[in-house]
């Protein structure tokens, strides 16, 4: 059993910052890729940022230069630092991880955390 629990969402004014965290727990042998997706009302879920177990990162063009993804492998935790937030960043943000449980590899998702950017 694996759980991903996000935290750090909320309401912020345009230009402000938020830091999301996602902690994975359970019978975890190792974690490969971790990432953040988001889904705005009426839109498809989209990749925001991802990070490999070795620290390689990739970002959506819409967040490059404003968002930073990082991870703490010892804590099985991934972070998303979001700066210069815009109203169009408003969405539910989901954490995901490719996780090995004993010998089985699977993709797991968190429950989502709401980020609202508004004045």
Backbone torsions as a table, in degrees:
resi	resn	phi	psi	omega
1	UNK	NA	126.8	-179.3
2	UNK	-124.9	138.1	175.2
3	UNK	-126.6	141.1	170.8
4	UNK	-117.3	124.2	-176.8
5	UNK	-122.1	118.6	179.4
6	UNK	-91.7	155.5	173.6
7	UNK	-153.6	163.6	174.1
8	UNK	106.0	-4.3	178.8
9	UNK	-72.6	174.0	178.7
10	UNK	158.8	-165.1	179.9
11	UNK	-101.7	131.9	-179.6
12	UNK	-143.2	150.6	178.5
13	UNK	-78.4	154.8	174.6
14	UNK	-53.6	137.1	-176.8
15	UNK	90.1	-10.2	-178.4
16	UNK	-82.9	-175.4	-176.9
17	UNK	-131.5	151.9	171.8
18	UNK	-143.5	153.7	174.8
19	UNK	-125.2	118.3	176.5
20	UNK	-93.3	145.3	175.0
21	UNK	-127.3	150.9	177.1
22	UNK	-143.6	117.6	-179.4
23	UNK	-108.3	129.6	176.2
24	UNK	-97.7	137.9	-180.0
25	UNK	-141.4	160.9	179.7
26	UNK	124.7	-159.8	-176.3
27	UNK	-84.2	68.3	-173.3
28	UNK	-94.4	126.7	173.8
29	UNK	-89.0	-44.8	176.0
30	UNK	-162.3	164.0	178.7
31	UNK	-125.6	126.3	176.7
32	UNK	-86.6	-117.8	-178.6
33	UNK	-69.2	141.2	170.2
34	UNK	-127.5	152.5	-177.2
35	UNK	-160.9	174.1	176.6
36	UNK	-125.5	132.9	172.5
37	UNK	-119.1	164.6	174.2
38	UNK	-143.0	154.6	178.4
39	UNK	-139.6	117.4	176.2
40	UNK	-91.4	157.5	-179.8
41	UNK	-56.0	129.2	178.2
42	UNK	77.9	5.1	-178.6
43	UNK	-121.6	162.6	177.5
44	UNK	-77.3	155.6	175.0
45	UNK	-67.3	136.9	-177.8
46	UNK	-131.9	150.5	176.6
47	UNK	-71.3	133.0	175.0
48	UNK	-99.5	-53.0	-177.8
49	UNK	-160.9	152.9	178.0
50	UNK	-142.7	155.8	-180.0
51	UNK	-143.0	135.3	179.5
52	UNK	-82.7	172.6	178.4
53	UNK	-64.1	-25.1	179.0
54	UNK	-89.5	-4.7	176.0
55	UNK	101.8	1.7	175.3
56	UNK	-69.8	139.2	-175.1
57	UNK	-124.6	156.1	168.2
58	UNK	-145.3	150.7	-173.1
59	UNK	-133.4	151.8	168.6
60	UNK	-67.3	146.2	-179.0
61	UNK	-58.3	-31.7	-175.8
62	UNK	-70.3	-16.0	-178.1
63	UNK	-117.8	-4.1	-179.6
64	UNK	-57.6	133.9	179.9
65	UNK	86.6	-12.3	179.6
66	UNK	-115.3	-34.7	-177.9
67	UNK	-108.6	147.8	176.0
68	UNK	-134.0	125.6	175.9
69	UNK	-99.7	141.7	177.1
70	UNK	-149.0	168.2	179.3
71	UNK	-146.7	154.0	174.1
72	UNK	-118.9	101.5	-175.1
73	UNK	-64.9	-31.4	-179.7
74	UNK	-66.9	-28.1	-178.6
75	UNK	-103.7	1.7	-176.1
76	UNK	51.2	44.9	-173.6
77	UNK	-128.2	140.2	174.9
78	UNK	-120.6	146.3	-177.0
79	UNK	-124.0	155.6	172.3
80	UNK	-136.3	107.4	176.0
81	UNK	-88.2	121.0	-176.5
82	UNK	-116.3	116.8	179.1
83	UNK	-116.8	164.6	178.4
84	UNK	49.2	48.0	-175.4
85	UNK	-65.5	144.8	-178.6
86	UNK	-120.5	156.9	177.9
87	UNK	-55.3	-31.9	-179.7
88	UNK	-73.0	-6.1	173.6
89	UNK	-82.8	-6.3	179.1
90	UNK	-61.7	125.0	-176.7
91	UNK	-178.1	171.3	165.9
92	UNK	-88.9	127.4	-178.6
93	UNK	-102.2	129.8	-177.9
94	UNK	-117.1	137.0	174.5
95	UNK	-93.4	144.9	176.8
96	UNK	-140.9	152.3	177.3
97	UNK	-148.9	143.5	171.8
98	UNK	-94.6	110.0	-165.1
99	UNK	-124.0	137.6	176.9
100	UNK	-96.6	122.4	175.2
101	UNK	-115.4	112.1	-167.3
102	UNK	52.8	-105.3	-179.9
103	UNK	-113.1	4.8	-177.2
104	UNK	-99.7	134.3	178.9
105	UNK	-106.9	132.6	178.2
106	UNK	-149.1	162.5	176.3
107	UNK	-98.9	127.9	-177.8
108	UNK	-120.1	150.1	-177.8
109	UNK	-127.8	147.5	171.1
110	UNK	-82.6	179.0	-175.6
111	UNK	-85.2	-12.3	179.0
112	UNK	97.0	148.9	176.0
113	UNK	-135.7	135.9	-175.3
114	UNK	-81.4	132.3	171.7
115	UNK	-120.2	122.7	179.1
116	UNK	-123.1	124.0	179.5
117	UNK	-112.3	110.0	-174.7
118	UNK	-159.1	148.7	176.2
119	UNK	-94.2	NA	NA
